[in-house]
Amino acid sequence: MYLEIISPEAKLFEGEISSIILPGSSGSFQLLNNHAPIVSTLTSGIVKIFGKIKLEKNHSDKFITEGNETTLFKISSGTVEMNDNKVILLSD
């Protein structure tokens, strides 16, 4: 699946991932390939991105890498949309 992470300042990441776990307003949830379309609000917490991803140097300080295929990204709030294997994460 394809992920875009967008903040008010810049597009922080775009690329292919395996899956993602998000801190939803009603609890954490995971998105996998071919997930049904969804739009959800997000609360403060950690976004876990799975897959080998390549971060741009100018935004890599916003992410924490755990092992080869897990990357963490802290948000204070946000919104996520998934449709046709494309995830768009708008974060504050």
Contact map, one row per residue, 1 for C-alpha under 8 A:
11100000000000011110000000000001100000000000000000000000000000000000000000000000000011100000
11110000000001111000000000000000000000000000000000000000000000000000000000000000000011100000
11111000000011111000000000000000000000000000000000000000000000000000000000000000000001111000
01111100001111100000000000000000000000000000000000000000000000000000000000000000000001111000
00111110001111000000000000000000000000000000000000000000000000000000000000000000000000011110
00011111111110000000000000000000000000000000000000000000000000000000000000000000000000011110
00001111111100000000000000000000000000000000000000000000000000000000000000000000000000000111
00000111110000000000000000000000000000000000000000000000000000000000000000000000000000000011
00000111111000000000000000000000000000000000000000000000000000000000000000000000000000000000
00000111111100000000000000000000000000000000000000000000000000000000000000000000000000000000
00011110111111000000000000000000000000000000000000000000000000000000000000000000000000000000
00011110011111000000000000000000000000000000000000000001001000000000000000000000000000000000
00111100001111100000000000000000000000000000000000000011001000000000000000000000000000000000
01111000001111110000000000000000000000000000000000000000000000000000000000000000000000000000
01110000000011111000000000000000000000000000000000001100000000000000000000000000000000000000
11100000000001111100000000000000000000000000000000101000000000000000000000000000000000000000
11100000000000111111000000000000000000000000000011111000000000000000000000000000000000000000
10000000000000011111000000000001100000000000000011100000000000000000000000000000000000000000
10000000000000001111100000000111100000000000000011100000000000000000000000000000000000000000
00000000000000001111110000000111000000000000001111000000000000000000000000000000000000000000
00000000000000000011111000011110000000000000001110000000000000000000000000000000000000000000
00000000000000000001111100011100000000000100011100000000000000000000000000000000000000000000
00000000000000000000111110111000000000000111111000000000000000000000000000000000000000000000
00000000000000000000011111111000000000011110000000000000000000000000000000000000000000000000
00000000000000000000001111110000000000011110000000000000000000000000000000000000000000000000
00000000000000000000000111110000000000000000000000000000000000000000000000000000000000000000
00000000000000000000001111111000000000000000000000000000000000000000000000000000000000000000
00000000000000000000111111111100000000000000000000000000000000000000000000000000000000000000
00000000000000000000111100111110000000000000000000000000000000000000000000000000000000000000
00000000000000000011110000011111000000000000000000000000000000000000000000000000000000000000
00000000000000000011100000001111101000000000000000000000000000000000000000000000000000000000
10000000000000000111000000000111111000000000000000000000000000000000000000000000000000000000
10000000000000000110000000000011111000000000000000000000000000000000000000000000000010000000
00000000000000000000000000000001111100000000000000000000000000000000000000000000000110000000
00000000000000000000000000000011111110000000000000000000000000000000000000000000011010000000
00000000000000000000000000000000011111000000000000000000000000000000000000000000011000000000
00000000000000000000000000000000001111100000000000000000000000000000000000000000111100000000
00000000000000000000000000000000000111110000000000000000000000000000000000000001111000000000
00000000000000000000000000000000000011111000000000000000000000000000000000000011110000000000
00000000000000000000000110000000000001111100000000000000000000000000000000000011100000000000
00000000000000000000000110000000000000111110000000000000000000000000000000001111000000000000
00000000000000000000011110000000000000011111000000000000000000000000000000001111000000000000
00000000000000000000001110000000000000001111100000000000000000000000000000111100000000000000
00000000000000000000001000000000000000000111110000000000000000000000000001111000000000000000
00000000000000000000001000000000000000000011111000000000000000000000000001111000000000000000
00000000000000000000011000000000000000000001111100000000000000000000000111100000000000000000
00000000000000000001111000000000000000000000111110000000000000000000000111100000000000000000
00000000000000000001110000000000000000000000011111000000000000000000011110000000000000000000
00000000000000001111100000000000000000000000001111100000000000000000011110000000000000000000
00000000000000001111000000000000000000000000000111110000000000000000111000000000000000000000
00000000000000011110000000000000000000000000000011111000000000000001110000000000000000000000
00000000000000001000000000000000000000000000000001111100000000000001110000000000000000000000
00000000000000111000000000000000000000000000000000111110000000000000100000000000000000000000
00000000000000100000000000000000000000000000000000011111000000000000000000000000000000000000
00000000000010000000000000000000000000000000000000001111101100000000000000000000000000000000
00000000000110000000000000000000000000000000000000000111111100000000000000000000000000000000
00000000000000000000000000000000000000000000000000000011111110000000000000000000000000000000
00000000000000000000000000000000000000000000000000000001111110000000000000000000000000000000
00000000000110000000000000000000000000000000000000000011111111100000000000000000000000000000
00000000000000000000000000000000000000000000000000000011111111100000000000000000000000000000
00000000000000000000000000000000000000000000000000000000111111110000000000000000000000000000
00000000000000000000000000000000000000000000000000000000001111110000000011000000000000000000
00000000000000000000000000000000000000000000000000000000001111111000001111000000000000000000
00000000000000000000000000000000000000000000000000000000000011111100001110000000000000000000
00000000000000000000000000000000000000000000000000000000000000111111111100000000000000000000
00000000000000000000000000000000000000000000000000000000000000011111111100000000000000000000
00000000000000000000000000000000000000000000000000000000000000001111110000000000000000000000
00000000000000000000000000000000000000000000000000110000000000001111110000000000000000000000
00000000000000000000000000000000000000000000000001111000000000001111111000000000000000000000
00000000000000000000000000000000000000000000000111110000000000001111111100000000000000000000
00000000000000000000000000000000000000000000000111000000000000111100111110000000000000000000
00000000000000000000000000000000000000000000011110000000000000111100011111000000000000000000
00000000000000000000000000000000000000000000011110000000000001110000001111100000000000000000
00000000000000000000000000000000000000000001111000000000000001100000000111110000000000000000
00000000000000000000000000000000000000000011111000000000000000000000000011111100000000000011
00000000000000000000000000000000000000000011100000000000000000000000000001111100000000000011
00000000000000000000000000000000000000001111100000000000000000000000000000111110000000000011
00000000000000000000000000000000000000001110000000000000000000000000000000111111000000001111
00000000000000000000000000000000000000111100000000000000000000000000000000001111100000001110
00000000000000000000000000000000000001111100000000000000000000000000000000000111110000111100
00000000000000000000000000000000000011110000000000000000000000000000000000000011111000111000
00000000000000000000000000000000001111100000000000000000000000000000000000000001111111110000
00000000000000000000000000000000001111000000000000000000000000000000000000000000111111100000
00000000000000000000000000000000010010000000000000000000000000000000000000000000011111000000
11000000000000000000000000000000111000000000000000000000000000000000000000000000011111100000
11110000000000000000000000000000000000000000000000000000000000000000000000000000011111110000
11110000000000000000000000000000000000000000000000000000000000000000000000000001111011111000
00111100000000000000000000000000000000000000000000000000000000000000000000000001110001111100
00111100000000000000000000000000000000000000000000000000000000000000000000000111100000111110
00001110000000000000000000000000000000000000000000000000000000000000000000000111000000011111
00001111000000000000000000000000000000000000000000000000000000000000000000111110000000001111
00000011000000000000000000000000000000000000000000000000000000000000000000111100000000000111
